[in-house]
Amino acid sequence: MAFILKRVQSRLTALFACLAFLFGAAGAPAQEASVAAPRADSKALNNAEFIAAADEVLRQMSEITGLKLLTPLKKSLRSREEIRAYVIKQMNEEKNPAERYADARTAEALGLLPKGFDLDAFMVNVLTEQVEGLYDPKTQEFYIADWSPLSDQRMVMAHELTHALEDQHFHIEAWSRAARPNEDAELARDAVLEGSAMAAMMDYLMLGTGRSLKDLPEFDPSMLIGELESTPTLKTAPPFLKDALIFPYISGLNFSAAVLKSSGWATLAGVFEKPPVSTQQILHPELYKSAKTPSNVTLPPLEKMLGKDWAKLDENILGEFGWKEVVKQFLDDDRAKSLAATWDGDRYALYEQKQTKKLILVTRLHLDSEEHAARFFGQYSEALEKKHSERVNLLRRPSFFSFETPDGAVFLYCLGRECVTMEGSTRDVFDDFTKALDWPLAPQPPERPRTVPEKTAQFFSPAVQSDDGISAPVAHVEPPHTDRATVVARDRVPA
């Protein structure tokens, strides 16, 4: 899922720079003229103006962050089409089509995106609306749009040139990828990158005022997103994508402000040396300072339980941010935040039936106390009911909840501080799964009374493979006026 987040994060710097300026205009009236509001007669950049402005801003960002420029930085003006093509190329290179398909299916299974949502088209539209500049760590080059006036671009420069300085000192792409395959930890590192660049941009905004970000005790980063949803694409975007766009910038800024509060930018190197290990540490900087780490959670493989017609599409970690987003789709935001804050580790896996494309989603979640596991059970059972509107045969017991849907059965089972879920499977597969966890068998549904019509009997042949690839017995109905012993004997006669 973090890959989806990385794709939708693509350089909203221009938008946040504009919003930061609006904040700064009220909070820092003595700011330099170089970051004043654009004039009506402003014209697009020419190359000489761009180079001079970039060099000036680069020097200022080096002074703000304490990061010296180690090697000359390549800089170039690019057209809208060139920047758009570049970012789309980078997006496509991040993962191959099969991996991108798996990520999209995972988001659908978790309820984060509607079925069939065209994420690629959404991304193209966002990039067309928002991208005005970027730093490429692969080529170590800074690009900026050639269609915007210089007064607009200085804030974008402040953000992106902070990335350039960080890259020269900490090799940001390799540093971010070092968290793999833990996508939650990788997203946390991305939040460090975007959040620290946002913090530097805020300090740049307040140059000449005698203040900096650490001097704003009541600063609320969320005030920078006031007009975010007014952009055409985001007006119709699923809530998850809006949150995914905002998280690394705003939560990352909040994290950076908390970490830099005591010792300023001298603290930054320590964050790169000892990065946050989860989005939980980004959302709660005090947990980063106390070095709280999540529990290591594993899942048993389901391939043998499901059969050869099933394949695993994805397996990873959602983290606190991911679980907050999952719960938020079905419960209110406050309950989602409160419930997700009790996260102490998780793992999910998604399996797909090769022919029918049916999905089975499995999650295992470790909470920070048995009390919070019980609360998760109560509230997430409500979320599952809202997620699956068509359901029958509901069974609710203490710590166990299940029902059936047209897409398969749904299970929620909690034991101690852990909860597991399975969606889209059968009771037999779920029992095999909990057995592999060495958990007690979940409560069984009450037996239904059976009535056998007169002169009709059933017996079962060996299991055969269903369309889903899951073994199921086949019932044979005795013909009328036939003695059962005769049927059984006939069945034993060799062909």
C-alpha positions as CSV (number, residue, x, y, z in Angstrom):
1,M,0.0,0.0,0.0
2,A,2.9,2.4,0.7
3,F,3.6,2.3,-3.0
4,I,0.2,3.8,-3.7
5,L,1.0,6.5,-1.2
6,K,4.4,7.2,-2.9
7,R,2.7,7.5,-6.2
8,V,0.1,10.1,-5.0
9,Q,2.7,12.1,-3.1
10,S,4.3,13.3,-6.3
11,R,5.5,16.8,-5.7
12,L,2.6,18.8,-4.3
13,T,5.3,21.3,-3.2
14,A,3.9,24.1,-5.2
15,L,0.5,23.9,-3.6
16,F,1.9,23.6,-0.1
17,A,4.3,26.5,-0.8
18,C,1.3,28.7,-1.7
19,L,-0.6,27.7,1.4
20,A,2.5,28.2,3.5
21,F,2.9,31.7,2.1
22,L,-0.7,32.5,3.0
23,F,0.1,31.4,6.6
24,G,3.3,33.3,6.6
25,A,1.7,36.5,5.3
26,A,-0.3,36.6,8.5
27,G,2.4,35.4,10.9
28,A,5.5,37.0,9.4
29,P,4.8,40.5,8.1
30,A,8.5,41.5,7.9
31,Q,9.5,38.7,5.5
32,E,11.9,39.4,2.6
33,A,10.6,40.9,-0.6
34,S,12.0,37.8,-2.4
35,V,9.1,35.8,-1.1
36,A,6.4,38.4,-1.6
37,A,3.1,37.7,-3.3
38,P,3.3,37.5,-7.1
39,R,2.7,40.8,-8.9
40,A,0.1,41.0,-11.6
41,D,2.8,41.8,-14.2
42,S,5.0,38.9,-13.2
43,K,6.4,36.9,-16.2
44,A,7.6,33.4,-16.6
45,L,11.3,32.7,-15.8
46,N,14.1,33.0,-18.2
47,N,17.2,30.9,-17.8
48,A,19.5,33.6,-16.3
49,E,16.9,34.6,-13.8
50,F,16.3,31.0,-12.8
51,I,20.0,30.2,-12.3
52,A,20.5,33.4,-10.2
53,A,17.5,32.8,-8.0
54,A,18.3,29.1,-7.5
55,D,21.8,29.9,-6.5
56,E,20.6,32.5,-4.0
57,V,17.9,30.2,-2.5
58,L,20.4,27.3,-2.4
59,R,22.8,29.4,-0.3
60,Q,20.0,30.4,2.0
61,M,18.8,26.8,2.5
62,S,22.3,25.8,3.3
63,E,22.5,28.4,6.0
64,I,19.1,27.5,7.4
65,T,19.8,23.7,7.6
66,G,23.5,23.8,8.2
67,L,24.0,21.4,5.3
68,K,26.9,22.6,3.1
69,L,26.8,22.2,-0.7
70,L,29.4,19.5,-1.4
71,T,29.3,19.5,-5.2
72,P,27.8,21.8,-7.8
73,L,24.1,21.2,-8.4
74,K,22.7,20.8,-11.9
75,K,19.7,23.0,-12.5
76,S,17.4,23.3,-15.5
77,L,14.1,24.8,-16.7
78,R,11.6,22.4,-18.0
79,S,8.3,22.7,-19.8
80,R,5.0,21.4,-18.2
81,E,5.1,18.5,-20.6
82,E,8.7,17.6,-19.8
83,I,8.1,17.6,-16.1
84,R,4.8,15.7,-16.4
85,A,6.5,13.1,-18.6
86,Y,9.4,12.8,-16.2
87,V,7.3,12.2,-13.1
88,I,5.0,9.7,-14.9
89,K,8.1,7.8,-16.0
90,Q,9.4,7.7,-12.4
91,M,6.0,6.6,-11.2
92,N,6.0,3.7,-13.7
93,E,9.6,2.7,-12.9
94,E,8.9,2.4,-9.2
95,K,7.2,-1.0,-9.7
96,N,6.4,-3.2,-12.7
97,P,2.8,-3.6,-14.0
98,A,2.2,-6.8,-11.9
99,E,3.2,-5.1,-8.7
100,R,1.1,-2.0,-9.5
101,Y,-1.8,-4.3,-10.2
102,A,-1.3,-6.0,-6.8
103,D,-1.2,-2.7,-5.0
104,A,-4.4,-1.6,-6.6
105,R,-6.2,-4.9,-5.7
106,T,-4.9,-4.6,-2.2
107,A,-6.4,-1.1,-1.8
108,E,-9.7,-2.4,-3.2
109,A,-9.7,-5.4,-0.8
110,L,-9.0,-3.1,2.2
111,G,-11.8,-0.8,1.2
112,L,-9.5,2.1,0.5
113,L,-10.4,2.5,-3.2
114,P,-13.6,1.7,-5.1
115,K,-13.4,-1.3,-7.4
116,G,-12.1,-0.4,-10.8
117,F,-10.7,3.0,-9.7
118,D,-8.2,4.2,-12.3
119,L,-5.3,5.3,-10.1
120,D,-3.0,5.9,-13.1
121,A,-5.4,8.4,-14.6
122,F,-5.9,10.1,-11.3
123,M,-2.2,10.5,-10.9
124,V,-1.8,12.0,-14.4
125,N,-4.4,14.6,-13.5
126,V,-2.8,15.4,-10.2
127,L,0.5,15.8,-11.8
128,T,-0.9,18.1,-14.5
129,E,-2.5,20.3,-11.8
130,Q,0.3,20.5,-9.2
131,V,3.8,19.8,-10.4
132,E,6.0,22.9,-10.7
133,G,9.4,21.6,-9.7
134,L,11.3,18.6,-8.4
135,Y,14.7,17.3,-7.4
136,D,15.8,14.1,-9.1
137,P,18.2,12.1,-6.8
138,K,19.1,9.7,-9.6
139,T,20.6,12.5,-11.8
140,Q,21.2,14.9,-8.9
141,E,19.4,17.6,-10.9
142,F,16.9,20.3,-9.9
143,Y,14.1,20.9,-12.4
144,I,11.6,23.8,-12.2
145,A,8.7,24.9,-14.3
146,D,9.3,27.5,-17.0
147,W,5.8,28.8,-17.0
148,S,5.6,30.3,-13.5
149,P,6.8,33.7,-12.3
150,L,9.9,33.9,-10.2
151,S,8.1,35.1,-7.1
152,D,6.0,31.9,-7.1
153,Q,9.0,29.6,-7.6
154,R,11.2,30.7,-4.7
155,M,9.1,28.7,-2.2
156,V,9.2,25.6,-4.5
157,M,13.0,26.1,-4.7
158,A,13.3,26.3,-0.9
159,H,11.6,22.9,-0.6
160,E,13.3,21.1,-3.4
161,L,16.8,22.4,-2.8
162,T,16.5,21.2,0.7
163,H,16.1,17.7,-0.8
164,A,19.2,18.4,-2.9
165,L,21.3,19.3,0.1
166,E,20.0,16.3,2.1
167,D,20.8,14.1,-0.8
168,Q,24.4,15.2,-0.9
169,H,24.8,14.4,2.8
170,F,22.5,11.4,3.3
171,H,21.9,9.9,-0.2
172,I,18.1,10.1,0.2
173,E,16.9,7.6,-2.4
174,A,19.1,4.8,-1.0
175,W,18.2,5.9,2.5
176,S,14.5,5.7,1.8
177,R,14.7,2.3,0.1
178,A,16.8,0.8,2.9
179,A,13.5,0.4,4.8
180,R,12.2,-2.1,2.3
181,P,10.4,-4.5,2.3
182,N,8.6,-2.8,5.2
183,E,6.4,-0.3,3.4
184,D,5.2,1.3,6.6
185,A,8.8,2.1,7.6
186,E,9.5,3.3,4.1
187,L,6.6,5.7,4.3
188,A,7.9,6.9,7.6
189,R,11.2,7.8,6.0
190,D,9.4,9.6,3.1
191,A,7.6,11.7,5.8
192,V,11.0,12.6,7.2
193,L,12.1,13.8,3.8
194,E,9.0,15.8,2.9
195,G,8.5,17.0,6.5
196,S,12.0,18.3,6.9
197,A,11.8,20.1,3.5
198,M,8.5,21.6,4.6
199,A,10.2,22.8,7.9
200,A,13.1,24.3,6.0
201,M,10.6,26.0,3.6
202,M,8.8,27.5,6.7
203,D,12.1,28.8,8.1
204,Y,12.9,30.3,4.6
205,L,9.5,32.0,4.7
206,M,10.4,33.7,8.0
207,L,13.8,34.9,7.0
208,G,14.3,38.4,8.3
209,T,11.7,38.1,11.0
210,G,14.1,36.8,13.7
211,R,11.9,33.8,14.1
212,S,11.8,30.2,12.9
213,L,9.5,27.2,13.0
214,K,10.7,26.2,16.5
215,D,9.5,29.6,17.8
216,L,5.9,28.9,16.9
217,P,4.6,26.9,19.9
218,E,1.0,27.0,18.8
219,F,1.7,26.1,15.2
220,D,-0.8,23.6,13.7
221,P,0.5,22.2,10.4
222,S,-3.1,21.2,9.3
223,M,-3.8,24.9,8.8
224,L,-1.7,24.7,5.6
225,I,-4.2,22.4,3.9
226,G,-7.2,24.7,3.9
227,E,-7.6,25.0,0.2
228,L,-6.3,21.6,-0.8
229,E,-9.6,20.0,-1.7
230,S,-10.5,22.9,-3.9
231,T,-8.3,21.6,-6.7
232,P,-10.4,20.0,-9.5
233,T,-8.9,16.5,-9.2
234,L,-9.0,16.3,-5.4
235,K,-12.6,17.4,-5.2
236,T,-13.6,14.0,-6.6
237,A,-10.8,11.9,-5.1
238,P,-11.5,9.1,-2.7
239,P,-10.8,10.2,0.9
240,F,-7.9,7.8,1.2
241,L,-6.0,9.5,-1.6
242,K,-6.5,12.9,-0.1
243,D,-5.1,11.7,3.2
244,A,-2.2,9.9,1.4
245,L,-1.3,13.2,-0.4
246,I,-1.2,15.1,2.8
247,F,0.4,12.7,5.2
248,P,4.2,13.0,4.3
249,Y,4.0,16.7,4.2
250,I,1.8,17.7,7.1
251,S,2.5,14.8,9.5
252,G,6.1,14.9,8.4
253,L,6.2,18.6,9.2
254,N,4.7,18.0,12.6
255,F,7.3,15.3,13.3
256,S,10.1,17.6,12.1
257,A,8.9,20.5,14.2
258,A,8.8,18.3,17.3
259,V,12.3,16.8,16.7
260,L,13.9,20.1,15.8
261,K,12.3,21.9,18.7
262,S,15.1,21.5,21.2
263,S,18.4,21.7,19.2
264,G,17.3,23.0,15.8
265,W,18.7,21.8,12.6
266,A,21.7,20.2,14.3
267,T,19.3,17.4,15.2
268,L,18.6,16.5,11.5
269,A,21.7,14.3,11.0
270,G,20.6,12.2,14.0
271,V,17.2,11.5,12.4
272,F,18.9,10.2,9.2
273,E,21.3,8.1,11.3
274,K,18.4,6.7,13.4
275,P,15.3,7.1,11.3
276,P,11.7,6.4,12.5
277,V,10.7,2.8,12.1
278,S,7.0,3.2,11.6
279,T,4.3,5.8,10.7
280,Q,3.3,5.5,14.3
281,Q,6.5,7.3,15.3
282,I,5.8,10.0,12.7
283,L,2.2,10.5,14.1
284,H,3.5,10.4,17.7
285,P,7.0,12.0,17.8
286,E,7.3,11.2,21.5
287,L,7.3,7.5,20.6
288,Y,10.3,8.2,18.3
289,K,12.1,9.9,21.1
290,S,11.4,7.0,23.5
291,A,12.5,4.5,20.8
292,K,9.3,2.5,20.9
293,T,9.3,-0.2,18.2
294,P,6.4,-2.3,17.0
295,S,6.1,-6.0,17.5
296,N,7.2,-8.3,14.7
297,V,4.1,-10.0,13.3
298,T,4.1,-12.9,10.9
299,L,1.5,-14.8,8.9
300,P,1.5,-18.5,8.0
301,P,1.4,-19.2,4.3
302,L,-2.0,-20.0,2.9
303,E,-1.0,-21.5,-0.5
304,K,-1.4,-25.2,0.6
305,M,-4.7,-24.4,2.4
306,L,-6.1,-22.7,-0.7
307,G,-4.8,-24.9,-3.5
308,K,-2.7,-24.4,-6.6
309,D,-5.3,-22.1,-8.3
310,W,-4.6,-19.4,-5.8
311,A,-1.6,-17.1,-5.8
312,K,-0.4,-14.5,-3.3
313,L,-0.5,-11.0,-4.7
314,D,0.8,-9.0,-1.8
315,E,2.1,-9.2,1.7
316,N,3.3,-6.3,3.9
317,I,2.6,-4.0,6.8
318,L,-0.1,-1.4,7.1
319,G,1.1,0.5,10.2
320,E,-0.8,2.9,12.3
321,F,-1.5,5.3,9.3
322,G,-2.7,2.4,7.1
323,W,-5.0,1.0,9.8
324,K,-6.4,4.5,10.5
325,E,-7.2,4.9,6.8
326,V,-8.9,1.4,6.7
327,V,-11.1,2.0,9.7
328,K,-11.8,5.6,8.7
329,Q,-13.6,4.3,5.5
330,F,-16.4,2.8,7.7
331,L,-16.3,4.7,11.1
332,D,-15.8,8.3,11.9
333,D,-12.4,10.0,11.9
334,D,-12.1,10.3,15.7
335,R,-12.8,6.7,16.3
336,A,-10.4,5.7,13.5
337,K,-7.6,7.7,15.0
338,S,-8.2,6.4,18.5
339,L,-8.4,2.8,17.5
340,A,-5.4,3.0,15.2
341,A,-3.3,4.6,17.9
342,T,-3.4,1.3,19.8
343,W,-1.5,-0.4,17.0
344,D,1.6,-2.3,18.0
345,G,2.4,-4.2,14.8
346,D,0.6,-6.0,12.0
347,R,0.9,-7.9,8.7
348,Y,-1.5,-8.5,5.9
349,A,-1.6,-10.8,2.9
350,L,-3.8,-10.8,-0.3
351,Y,-4.5,-13.9,-2.4
352,E,-6.2,-14.1,-5.8
353,Q,-7.9,-17.0,-7.5
354,K,-6.2,-17.1,-10.9
355,Q,-9.3,-17.7,-13.1
356,T,-12.1,-15.9,-11.3
357,K,-9.9,-13.1,-9.8
358,K,-11.7,-13.6,-6.4
359,L,-9.7,-12.3,-3.4
360,I,-8.9,-13.5,0.1
361,L,-7.6,-10.9,2.4
362,V,-5.9,-11.9,5.7
363,T,-4.7,-9.6,8.4
364,R,-3.0,-10.1,11.8
365,L,-2.9,-7.2,14.2
366,H,-1.1,-6.8,17.5
367,L,-2.6,-4.2,19.9
368,D,-0.8,-2.6,22.8
369,S,-3.1,-4.2,25.4
370,E,-5.8,-6.8,25.8
371,E,-8.2,-4.1,26.7
372,H,-7.5,-2.4,23.4
373,A,-7.8,-5.7,21.5
374,A,-11.3,-6.1,23.0
375,R,-12.1,-2.5,21.9
376,F,-10.8,-3.2,18.4
377,F,-13.0,-6.3,18.2
378,G,-16.1,-4.4,19.0
379,Q,-15.5,-1.5,16.7
380,Y,-13.9,-3.4,13.8
381,S,-16.8,-5.8,13.7
382,E,-19.0,-2.8,13.2
383,A,-16.7,-1.6,10.4
384,L,-16.9,-5.0,8.7
385,E,-20.7,-5.0,8.7
386,K,-20.6,-1.6,7.0
387,K,-18.1,-2.8,4.5
388,H,-20.1,-5.8,3.5
389,S,-23.7,-4.7,3.2
390,E,-24.9,-8.1,1.8
391,R,-24.5,-10.7,4.5
392,V,-26.2,-13.7,6.0
393,N,-25.6,-16.3,8.7
394,L,-24.1,-13.8,11.1
395,L,-22.5,-15.4,14.2
396,R,-21.4,-13.2,17.1
397,R,-19.6,-14.6,20.1
398,P,-17.2,-13.1,22.7
399,S,-14.0,-12.3,20.6
400,F,-15.4,-14.0,17.5
401,F,-17.5,-12.7,14.7
402,S,-18.4,-14.1,11.3
403,F,-20.9,-13.9,8.4
404,E,-21.2,-14.9,4.8
405,T,-21.3,-12.7,1.8
406,P,-21.6,-13.3,-2.0
407,D,-17.8,-13.0,-2.2
408,G,-17.1,-15.5,0.6
409,A,-17.2,-15.6,4.4
410,V,-15.8,-13.0,6.7
411,F,-14.1,-13.7,10.1
412,L,-12.8,-11.6,13.0
413,Y,-11.2,-13.4,15.9
414,C,-9.3,-11.9,18.8
415,L,-7.1,-13.7,21.4
416,G,-5.2,-11.8,24.1
417,R,-3.6,-8.8,22.5
418,E,-4.0,-10.0,18.9
419,C,-6.8,-10.0,16.3
420,V,-7.0,-11.7,12.9
421,T,-9.3,-11.2,10.0
422,M,-10.1,-13.2,6.9
423,E,-12.4,-12.0,4.1
424,G,-13.5,-14.0,1.1
425,S,-12.7,-17.5,2.3
426,T,-14.5,-20.5,3.9
427,R,-14.8,-21.7,7.5
428,D,-12.5,-24.7,6.7
429,V,-9.7,-22.4,5.5
430,F,-10.1,-20.1,8.4
431,D,-9.9,-23.0,10.8
432,D,-6.7,-24.2,9.1
433,F,-5.3,-20.7,9.4
434,T,-6.0,-20.4,13.1
435,K,-4.6,-23.9,13.6
436,A,-1.4,-22.8,11.9
437,L,-1.3,-19.9,14.4
438,D,-1.6,-22.4,17.2
439,W,-4.8,-20.7,18.3
440,P,-7.8,-22.5,19.8
441,L,-10.6,-23.4,17.4
442,A,-13.0,-20.5,17.0
443,P,-16.6,-21.0,18.2
444,Q,-18.6,-23.1,15.8
445,P,-22.0,-22.1,14.4
446,P,-25.0,-23.9,15.9
447,E,-26.0,-27.0,13.9
448,R,-28.9,-26.5,11.7
449,P,-31.7,-29.1,11.9
450,R,-31.7,-31.4,8.9
451,T,-34.7,-33.0,7.2
452,V,-34.4,-35.7,4.7
453,P,-37.3,-36.1,2.2
454,E,-38.8,-39.6,2.2
455,K,-37.0,-42.0,-0.2
456,T,-34.3,-39.4,-0.7
457,A,-30.8,-39.7,0.7
458,Q,-27.5,-38.1,0.2
459,F,-23.9,-39.4,0.4
460,F,-20.7,-37.6,-0.5
461,S,-18.1,-38.5,-3.0
462,P,-14.4,-37.4,-2.5
463,A,-13.8,-33.7,-2.7
464,V,-13.5,-32.0,-6.1
465,Q,-12.1,-28.6,-7.0
466,S,-14.6,-25.8,-7.1
467,D,-14.4,-22.7,-9.3
468,D,-12.6,-20.9,-6.4
469,G,-10.0,-23.7,-6.2
470,I,-11.1,-24.7,-2.7
471,S,-12.0,-28.4,-2.2
472,A,-15.7,-29.1,-1.5
473,P,-17.6,-32.4,-1.3
474,V,-20.1,-33.3,-4.1
475,A,-23.6,-34.5,-3.0
476,H,-25.2,-37.4,-4.9
477,V,-29.0,-37.6,-4.7
478,E,-30.5,-41.0,-4.6
479,P,-33.0,-41.7,-7.4
480,P,-36.6,-42.3,-6.4
481,H,-37.7,-45.8,-5.4
482,T,-34.1,-47.0,-5.0
483,D,-33.0,-48.8,-1.9
484,R,-30.0,-46.9,-0.2
485,A,-28.0,-50.2,0.1
486,T,-28.4,-50.7,-3.6
487,V,-27.0,-47.2,-4.4
488,V,-24.0,-47.7,-2.2
489,A,-23.3,-51.1,-3.7
490,R,-23.7,-49.8,-7.2
491,D,-21.2,-47.0,-6.3
492,R,-18.6,-49.6,-5.4
493,V,-18.9,-51.5,-8.7
494,P,-15.8,-50.9,-10.9
495,A,-16.5,-49.1,-14.1
